[in-house]
Amino acid sequence: MNDEFPTAGNLPPPLPPQTPLYAQQTPPQPIPPRVTWASSCLRGCMGASFAFVLIGLLMLVLIARIGCSTVESVKDGIKTATITHKATNIAGKDKENSPKVLEISITGMIQDDVSPTSWFEEPGSSQTALRKIRAAKDDSTIRGILLHLNSGGGGITASDVLWNSLREFKQADTNRIIVAMMGSIAASGAYYIAAAADCIVANPTTMTGSIGVILNSYNVQDLATKIGLKSVTIKSGGNKDILNPFKTLTPEQEQMLQRMVDAMHTRFVNIVAEGRHLDEAHVRAIADGRILLAAEALELGLINKIGYIDDAKAELTRLLGSKPSYINPDEQPGFLRLIRSPAFWGESFSRAAATIRERTTGESQLRLESHH
């Protein structure tokens, strides 16, 4: 019993007093000088590396700008360019004596959005092509243009400006030659531009034609009524808000727009008839927006030949009388094309904003597009 319940005589000795935990902590030791020096060195190395990379990028940008094909200038309020690339593909002394042909590509949507600098433009954009054509017009050493087309069309004004710039290129020297090479699609506005060429070569699988003009918009009046949305417009005239998505067109307004589209269509037909040396009635009969394959386009006289790029170059040699040397201003390293690409810098955001603005404000544009 005494074993189970110890008495004061057999209690264990008391424990020694415990040192508080905070008293057991080691005071902070100073950082050795070598650690401080290493951290400073690391920061210095990182700063030097960043500066080196920044200088390298600036040098690449400078080299890219110097190595580009054009030197931009402003004359009479219009941005132009001077071709600086040397001709290629001809060896020896023949290279200096051969006629120079400028290769120009137009791909994607044809539009007249003017950028303040060519840095953010795709090499195949319509505005880049326009500057190259205008530069070639003032360069007496350039005898021809090989125009690569791969577009379903776009704005009627942008297409007309490009067509006119090609016409002015030939008017500056009547001995100049333009050959258009069509890619997978060269329809509507792209064919409008091709009509300025002396010879049109289409790939066997090219889709072309689609001669017509379109003006479209949306009408959300019924939807707005269902959800209780009202449009408030203060205007100075009865037709100032024409194509307002919250209003229905009146018969008079519809006739007004139809006359405008018909006038643009007539111009399109006349340009094709003149450029292709066809009767106006013949062109008008097939200018109903239909899309054509190369074989049918050849039969109707809309193109000259079915073939490939070598066939287009052979046509240039035949028309110029000698084998030309080709100037390709788009020859850049891949990484430069990447950083110069609008997609790399988020062009999709600006395009989305433009689309939203067009749909919400009712802004519309006459277009030459293939909707097939």
Rosetta blueprint (number, residue, H / E / L):
1 M L
2 N L
3 D L
4 E L
5 F L
6 P L
7 T L
8 A H
9 G H
10 N H
11 L L
12 P L
13 P L
14 P L
15 L L
16 P L
17 P L
18 Q L
19 T L
20 P L
21 L H
22 Y H
23 A H
24 Q H
25 Q L
26 T L
27 P L
28 P L
29 Q L
30 P L
31 I L
32 P L
33 P H
34 R H
35 V H
36 T H
37 W H
38 A H
39 S H
40 S H
41 C H
42 L H
43 R H
44 G H
45 C H
46 M H
47 G H
48 A H
49 S H
50 F H
51 A H
52 F H
53 V H
54 L H
55 I H
56 G H
57 L H
58 L H
59 M H
60 L H
61 V H
62 L H
63 I H
64 A H
65 R H
66 I H
67 G H
68 C L
69 S L
70 T E
71 V E
72 E E
73 S E
74 V E
75 K E
76 D L
77 G L
78 I E
79 K E
80 T E
81 A E
82 T E
83 I E
84 T L
85 H L
86 K L
87 A L
88 T E
89 N L
90 I L
91 A L
92 G L
93 K L
94 D H
95 K H
96 E H
97 N H
98 S L
99 P L
100 K E
101 V E
102 L E
103 E E
104 I E
105 S E
106 I E
107 T E
108 G L
109 M L
110 I E
111 Q L
112 D L
113 D L
114 V L
115 S L
116 P L
117 T L
118 S H
119 W H
120 F H
121 E L
122 E L
123 P L
124 G L
125 S L
126 S H
127 Q H
128 T H
129 A H
130 L H
131 R H
132 K H
133 I H
134 R H
135 A H
136 A H
137 K H
138 D L
139 D L
140 S L
141 T L
142 I E
143 R E
144 G E
145 I E
146 L E
147 L E
148 H E
149 L E
150 N E
151 S E
152 G L
153 G E
154 G E
155 G E
156 I H
157 T H
158 A H
159 S H
160 D H
161 V H
162 L H
163 W H
164 N H
165 S H
166 L H
167 R H
168 E H
169 F H
170 K H
171 Q H
172 A H
173 D L
174 T L
175 N L
176 R L
177 I E
178 I E
179 V E
180 A E
181 M E
182 M E
183 G E
184 S E
185 I E
186 A E
187 A E
188 S L
189 G H
190 A H
191 Y H
192 Y H
193 I H
194 A H
195 A L
196 A L
197 A L
198 D L
199 C E
200 I E
201 V E
202 A E
203 N L
204 P L
205 T L
206 T L
207 M E
208 T E
209 G E
210 S L
211 I L
212 G L
213 V L
214 I E
215 L L
216 N L
217 S L
218 Y L
219 N L
220 V L
221 Q H
222 D H
223 L H
224 A H
225 T H
226 K H
227 I H
228 G L
229 L L
230 K L
231 S L
232 V L
233 T L
234 I L
235 K L
236 S L
237 G L
238 G L
239 N L
240 K L
241 D L
242 I L
243 L L
244 N L
245 P L
246 F L
247 K L
248 T L
249 L L
250 T L
251 P H
252 E H
253 Q H
254 E H
255 Q H
256 M H
257 L H
258 Q H
259 R H
260 M H
261 V H
262 D H
263 A H
264 M H
265 H H
266 T H
267 R H
268 F H
269 V H
270 N H
271 I H
272 V H
273 A H
274 E H
275 G H
276 R H
277 H L
278 L L
279 D L
280 E H
281 A H
282 H H
283 V H
284 R H
285 A H
286 I H
287 A L
288 D L
289 G L
290 R L
291 I E
292 L E
293 L E
294 A H
295 A H
296 E H
297 A H
298 L H
299 E H
300 L L
301 G L
302 L L
303 I L
304 N L
305 K E
306 I E
307 G L
308 Y L
309 I H
310 D H
311 D H
312 A H
313 K H
314 A H
315 E H
316 L H
317 T H
318 R H
319 L H
320 L H
321 G L
322 S L
323 K L
324 P L
325 S E
326 Y E
327 I E
328 N L
329 P L
330 D L
331 E L
332 Q L
333 P L
334 G H
335 F H
336 L H
337 R H
338 L H
339 I H
340 R L
341 S L
342 P H
343 A H
344 F H
345 W H
346 G L
347 E H
348 S H
349 F H
350 S H
351 R H
352 A H
353 A H
354 A H
355 T H
356 I H
357 R H
358 E H
359 R H
360 T H
361 T H
362 G L
363 E L
364 S L
365 Q L
366 L L
367 R E
368 L E
369 E E
370 S L
371 H L
372 H L
